[in-house]
């Protein structure tokens, strides 16, 4: 993002605690409800009593979770551009951003649905599951992949609504999606006996219906006077910039996924007990991340709006307030984990060795929200401001530090060294982005 031209209008607005919470709370609820899609699939298939079918659904969910993580840049990128157009008061560009993002999402989703489907047997075979589980996974994936264009359009709808600060609408769409999925799952699997294919069809149809509903409602809300021309929507420079921002976010997401995959693989190399303990403790971190993501979403909207409005005080106050709430939540989560962690561990597993290992490393899990909160909030700020090249570069630098700490501390401290590397990785992401932000503020606001 380059500095705004000196003759651009400055559009002051106020950032308040209430405004931050009005975005963060609905988005947190929306994020927390996301895992319900996979949960509903497993719960309904589980009623059939066939372990292979349950395994097939579980592996299928992994495939689509990974696919979703790869393309989630569509949500983030759309938020930044929309928030900036909103801050600038450019109602034509708000609509143009929406149409551009929907076109990119639908085209990308269609390409995945057509090109990835023949590759599914190879991807599923790589899991090394039994023939029965692999067959069930393939049946599930072949049906659900057809809805990829609608899944990606759904990301755009969420990002566009968040860019305008309409997180309540986003929560409604997510709630409808989960409700439809549950109802259709029961109808297709328990009522009509379609099995795994029925579960996949329920999820795919839910995503398609909610995408169409969201599109229809948003298009109805558009003022005809603000409708952009086809030339404006397909403007080459705007499309290239949107693709570049999305590319940077995708690289950042790949690096993040790689770091967590490496953490899991190193834990597995240290034994099955430690692998299970680490997986259990990482669930604690991921639950905390959903709450921190809500305030990161608020940072995206307000930071992007302030950049579009060229109003530095609002930018700086949005950073301050989201950090205050983020750190309050992070320290609260850490204290809760230290106090209730042993009881939660005992509830989640009855294996005495896993319980003992999880207790040993609980302190590290409690530190992860505190170490990661600055990274979460800075991600939100940089996405909203579309400073994505910096976000990509600082992520790659932090990944190098992660490997360096593990290489040095791993052989000496074992699993403690692995957790230390993760905490350093999370901390480095936040600190490097925060330091970079100070230069970016000066360049952007003048």
C-alpha positions in Angstrom: 0.0 0.0 0.0 1.5 3.3 -1.1 1.0 6.6 0.8 -2.2 8.3 -0.2 -1.9 11.3 -2.5 -1.7 14.6 -0.6 -5.0 15.9 -2.1 -7.0 12.8 -0.9 -9.7 13.7 1.5 -9.2 12.8 5.2 -12.3 11.2 6.7 -12.1 11.2 10.5 -14.0 8.6 12.5 -13.9 7.3 16.1 -12.7 3.9 17.3 -14.3 2.8 20.5 -14.3 -0.3 22.8 -17.9 -0.8 21.8 -17.0 -0.7 18.1 -14.2 -3.2 18.6 -16.4 -5.6 20.5 -19.3 -5.2 18.0 -17.0 -6.8 15.4 -14.9 -9.2 17.6 -17.8 -10.9 19.4 -19.8 -12.0 16.4 -16.7 -13.0 14.5 -15.5 -15.1 17.4 -18.9 -16.9 17.5 -18.7 -17.4 13.7 -15.1 -18.8 14.0 -16.1 -21.1 16.9 -19.0 -22.5 14.9 -16.9 -23.4 11.9 -15.7 -26.8 13.3 -19.4 -27.7 13.6 -19.5 -28.6 9.9 -17.1 -31.5 10.4 -18.6 -32.4 13.8 -22.1 -32.8 12.3 -20.7 -35.0 9.5 -18.9 -37.3 12.0 -21.8 -37.3 14.5 -24.4 -38.4 11.9 -22.2 -41.0 10.2 -21.2 -42.3 13.7 -24.8 -43.3 14.2 -24.4 -46.0 11.5 -21.8 -47.8 13.6 -19.2 -48.4 10.8 -15.7 -47.5 11.9 -14.5 -47.3 8.3 -17.2 -44.7 7.4 -16.2 -42.6 10.4 -12.6 -42.8 9.4 -13.5 -41.8 5.9 -15.3 -38.7 7.0 -12.5 -37.8 9.4 -9.9 -38.0 6.6 -12.2 -36.2 4.2 -12.5 -33.4 6.7 -8.7 -33.1 6.8 -8.5 -32.8 3.0 -11.1 -30.0 3.0 -9.7 -28.3 6.0 -6.3 -28.1 4.2 -8.1 -26.9 1.0 -9.9 -24.2 3.0 -6.6 -23.1 4.7 -5.0 -22.7 1.3 -7.7 -20.5 -0.1 -8.6 -18.6 3.0 -6.7 -15.7 1.6 -9.8 -14.8 -0.3 -11.5 -13.9 3.0 -8.6 -11.9 4.3 -7.7 -10.1 1.0 -11.3 -9.1 0.4 -11.6 -7.6 3.9 -8.6 -5.3 3.4 -9.7 -3.9 0.1 -13.3 -3.5 1.2 -12.4 -1.8 4.4 -10.2 0.7 2.6 -12.9 1.5 0.1 -15.3 2.0 3.0 -12.9 4.3 4.8 -12.4 6.3 1.6 -16.2 6.6 1.2 -15.9 5.1 -2.3 -19.2 3.3 -2.7 -18.5 2.3 -6.3 -15.2 0.7 -5.3 -16.9 -1.2 -2.5 -19.1 -2.9 -5.1 -16.2 -3.3 -7.6 -14.2 -5.0 -4.9 -17.0 -7.4 -4.2 -17.5 -8.3 -7.9 -13.8 -8.8 -8.5 -13.4 -11.0 -5.5 -16.4 -13.1 -6.4 -15.1 -13.6 -9.9 -11.7 -14.7 -8.7 -13.2 -17.0 -6.0 -15.7 -18.7 -8.4 -13.1 -19.1 -11.2 -10.6 -20.6 -8.7 -13.1 -22.9 -7.2 -14.3 -24.1 -10.6 -10.7 -24.8 -11.5 -10.1 -26.8 -8.3 -13.4 -28.7 -8.7 -12.5 -29.8 -12.3 -8.7 -30.3 -12.0 -8.4 -31.7 -8.4 -11.2 -34.3 -8.7 -9.0 -36.7 -10.9 -6.2 -36.3 -8.3 -8.3 -37.3 -5.3 -7.4 -41.0 -5.4 -3.7 -40.2 -5.2 -4.1 -37.7 -2.4 -6.2 -40.1 -0.4 -3.8 -43.0 -1.0 -1.0 -40.9 0.5 -2.7 -41.2 3.9 -2.0 -44.9 3.9 -5.4 -45.8 5.4 -7.1 -49.1 5.0 -8.9 -49.9 1.7 -12.3 -49.5 3.4 -11.5 -46.1 4.9 -9.8 -44.9 1.6 -12.9 -45.9 -0.4 -15.2 -44.0 2.1 -12.9 -40.9 1.9 -13.0 -41.0 -1.8 -16.8 -41.2 -2.0 -17.0 -38.2 0.4 -14.4 -36.1 -1.4 -15.7 -36.7 -4.9 -19.1 -35.3 -3.9 -18.0 -32.4 -1.7 -15.3 -31.1 -4.2 -18.1 -30.1 -6.5 -19.1 -27.3 -4.1 -15.6 -25.8 -4.0 -16.7 -22.7 -6.0 -19.4 -22.0 -3.5 -17.1 -22.6 -0.5 -14.7 -20.0 -1.9 -17.4 -17.5 -2.7 -18.5 -18.0 0.9 -15.1 -16.8 2.0 -15.5 -13.7 -0.1 -18.9 -12.9 1.4 -17.5 -13.2 4.9 -14.5 -11.0 4.0 -16.6 -8.4 2.3 -19.1 -8.2 5.2 -16.2 -7.9 7.7 -14.6 -5.1 5.6 -17.8 -3.1 6.1 -18.0 -4.0 9.8 -21.2 -6.1 9.3 -20.0 -9.0 11.4 -23.5 -9.7 12.7 -24.7 -10.5 9.1 -21.6 -12.8 8.7 -22.6 -14.7 11.9 -26.1 -15.2 10.6 -24.9 -16.7 7.4 -22.5 -19.0 9.3 -25.4 -20.0 11.6 -27.7 -20.8 8.7 -24.8 -22.8 7.1 -24.4 -25.0 10.2 -28.2 -25.4 10.7 -28.7 -26.5 7.1 -25.8 -28.9 7.2 -27.2 -30.6 10.3 -30.8 -30.9 8.9 -29.6 -32.1 5.5 -27.2 -34.6 7.1 -30.0 -36.2 9.1 -32.3 -36.2 6.0 -29.8 -37.7 3.6 -28.1 -40.2 5.9 -30.6 -41.2 8.5 -33.7 -40.6 6.3 -32.7 -41.6 2.8 -29.8 -43.9 3.6 -27.3 -42.2 1.3 -24.4 -42.9 3.7 -21.0 -41.1 3.2 -22.1 -39.6 -0.1 -25.2 -38.2 1.7 -23.0 -36.5 4.3 -20.8 -34.9 1.6 -23.9 -33.8 -0.4 -25.4 -32.2 2.8 -22.3 -30.2 3.4 -21.9 -29.3 -0.3 -25.5 -28.3 -0.7 -25.4 -26.2 2.5 -22.4 -24.3 1.2 -24.0 -23.7 -2.2 -27.3 -22.6 -0.7 -25.8 -20.2 1.8 -23.5 -18.7 -0.9 -26.5 -18.1 -3.1 -28.5 -16.6 -0.3 -25.7 -14.3 0.7 -25.1 -13.2 -2.9 -28.8 -12.5 -3.4 -29.1 -10.4 -0.2 -25.9 -8.5 -0.8 -26.8 -7.7 -4.5 -30.3 -6.5 -3.4 -28.6 -4.1 -1.0 -26.5 -2.5 -3.7 -27.6 1.0 -4.9 -27.9 1.1 -8.7 -26.3 4.5 -8.7 -23.1 3.1 -7.3 -22.9 0.1 -9.7 -19.4 -0.1 -11.2 -18.9 -0.5 -14.9 -17.5 -3.8 -16.3 -14.3 -1.9 -17.1 -14.0 -0.8 -13.5 -14.5 -4.3 -12.2 -12.1 -5.8 -14.6 -9.5 -3.1 -14.2 -6.1 -4.8 -14.9 -4.2 -2.9 -12.2 -6.8 -3.6 -9.5 -7.0 -7.3 -10.4 -3.2 -7.6 -10.4 -3.1 -5.9 -7.0 -5.8 -8.2 -5.6 -4.0 -11.3 -6.9 -0.7 -10.0 -5.5 -2.1 -9.5 -2.0 -3.9 -12.8 -2.1 -0.6 -14.5 -3.2 1.3 -13.0 -0.3 -1.4 -14.1 2.2 -1.3 -17.6 0.7 2.5 -17.9 1.0 2.1 -16.7 4.6 -0.6 -19.4 5.3 1.6 -22.1 3.7 4.5 -21.2 6.0 2.2 -21.2 9.0 0.8 -24.6 8.1 4.3 -25.9 7.5 5.4 -24.8 11.0 2.6 -26.5 12.7 3.0 -29.7 10.6 6.7 -29.7 11.5 5.9 -29.3 15.1 3.5 -32.3 14.9 6.0 -34.5 13.0 8.8 -33.8 15.5 6.5 -34.7 18.3 5.7 -37.9 16.5 9.4 -38.7 16.2 9.7 -38.5 20.0 7.1 -41.2 20.5 3.4 -41.9 20.4 2.8 -40.7 23.9 4.3 -37.3 23.3 2.5 -37.1 19.9 -0.9 -37.6 21.7 0.0 -35.2 24.5 1.1 -32.5 22.1 -2.1 -32.9 20.0 -4.2 -32.5 23.2 -2.3 -29.4 24.3 -2.5 -27.9 20.8 -6.3 -28.1 21.0 -6.1 -25.7 24.0 -4.0 -23.3 21.9 -6.4 -23.5 18.9 -9.4 -22.8 21.0 -7.7 -19.7 22.4 -6.8 -18.8 18.8 -10.5 -18.6 17.8 -11.1 -15.9 20.4 -7.9 -14.0 19.5 -9.0 -14.2 15.8 -12.1 -12.2 16.7 -10.1 -9.2 17.8 -7.7 -9.7 14.8 -10.8 -9.4 12.6 -11.7 -6.1 14.4 -8.1 -4.9 13.7 -8.5 -5.8 10.0 -11.7 -3.7 9.6 -10.6 -0.6 11.6 -7.0 -0.6 10.3 -8.2 -0.9 6.7 -10.9 1.7 7.1 -8.3 4.1 8.7 -5.9 3.6 5.7 -8.8 4.3 3.3 -9.8 7.4 5.3 -6.2 8.6 5.6 -6.9 9.1 9.3 -3.8 8.2 11.4 -5.4 8.7 14.9 -8.1 6.0 14.1 -5.4 3.6 12.9 -3.3 4.0 16.0 -6.3 3.8 18.4 -7.5 0.6 16.6 -4.1 -1.0 17.1 -4.1 0.1 20.8 -7.6 -1.1 21.7 -7.3 -4.5 19.9 -4.0 -5.1 21.6 -5.5 -4.2 25.0 -8.4 -6.7 24.5 -6.1 -9.3 23.0 -3.6 -9.3 25.8 -6.4 -9.3 28.4 -7.9 -12.3 26.7 -4.5 -14.0 26.3 -3.5 -13.6 30.0 -6.9 -14.8 31.0 -6.6 -17.9 28.8 -3.2 -18.6 30.2 -4.3 -18.4 33.8 -7.4 -20.6 33.0 -5.2 -23.2 31.4 -2.8 -23.3 34.3 -5.7 -23.6 36.8 -8.0 -26.0 34.9 -5.6 -27.6 32.5 -5.0 -30.8 34.6 -8.7 -31.4 34.9 -9.2 -30.8 31.2 -6.4 -33.2 30.4 -8.0 -35.9 32.6 -11.3 -35.3 30.9 -9.9 -35.6 27.4 -7.9 -38.8 27.9 -7.8 -41.7 30.4 -4.3 -42.9 29.3 -2.0 -42.3 32.4 1.2 -41.8 30.3 -0.5 -39.2 28.0 -1.9 -37.5 31.1 1.5 -37.3 32.7 3.2 -36.0 29.5 0.5 -33.4 28.9 0.9 -32.1 32.5 4.6 -31.8 32.0 4.3 -29.6 29.0 1.1 -27.7 30.1 3.2 -24.6 31.0 4.2 -24.2 27.3 0.7 -24.5 26.1 -0.3 -21.8 28.6 2.4 -19.5 27.2 1.2 -19.8 23.6 -1.7 -17.3 23.8 0.6 -14.7 25.4 3.3 -15.4 22.8 0.9 -15.3 19.9 -1.4 -12.5 20.7 0.8 -9.8 19.1 1.1 -11.9 16.0 -2.6 -12.4 15.7 -3.3 -8.6 16.1 -0.5 -7.6 13.8 -1.8 -10.1 11.1 -5.2 -8.3 11.4 -3.6 -4.8 11.0 -1.4 -5.8 8.1 -4.2 -7.6 6.3 -6.5 -4.6 6.7 -3.8 -2.2 5.5 -2.9 -4.7 2.7 0.8 -4.6 3.7 0.9 -8.2 2.8 4.4 -8.3 1.4 5.8 -7.4 4.9 3.5 -10.0 6.5 4.8 -12.7 4.1 8.5 -11.7 4.7 8.2 -11.5 8.5 6.5 -14.9 8.5 9.4 -16.5 6.5 11.9 -14.8 8.8 10.1 -16.2 11.9 10.0 -19.6 10.3 13.8 -19.5 9.9 14.1 -18.6 13.6 11.7 -21.5 14.5 14.0 -24.0 12.8 17.2 -22.4 14.3 15.8 -22.7 17.8 14.7 -26.2 17.3 18.0 -27.2 15.7 19.9 -25.9 18.8 17.5 -26.6 21.6 15.8 -29.8 20.3 18.8 -32.2 20.9 19.5 -30.7 24.3 15.9 -30.2 25.7 13.9 -32.7 23.7 10.2 -31.9 23.7 10.8 -28.8 25.8 13.1 -27.5 23.0 10.3 -28.2 20.5 7.8 -26.1 22.5 10.4 -23.4 23.0 10.9 -23.2 19.2 7.1 -22.8 18.8 6.9 -20.0 21.4 9.8 -18.2 19.8 8.1 -18.5 16.4 4.9 -17.0 17.6 6.7 -14.2 19.4 9.0 -13.4 16.5 6.0 -13.0 14.1 4.4 -10.4 16.4 7.5 -8.5 17.3 8.9 -8.2 13.7 5.5 -7.1 12.3 5.1 -4.5 15.2 8.5 -3.0 14.4 7.8 -3.0 10.7 4.4 -1.3 11.3 6.0 1.9 12.6 7.7 2.5 9.3 4.6 1.6 7.4 2.5 4.1 9.3 4.9 6.9 8.4 5.0 5.9 4.7 1.2 5.5 4.5 -0.1 8.5 6.4 2.7 10.9 5.6 
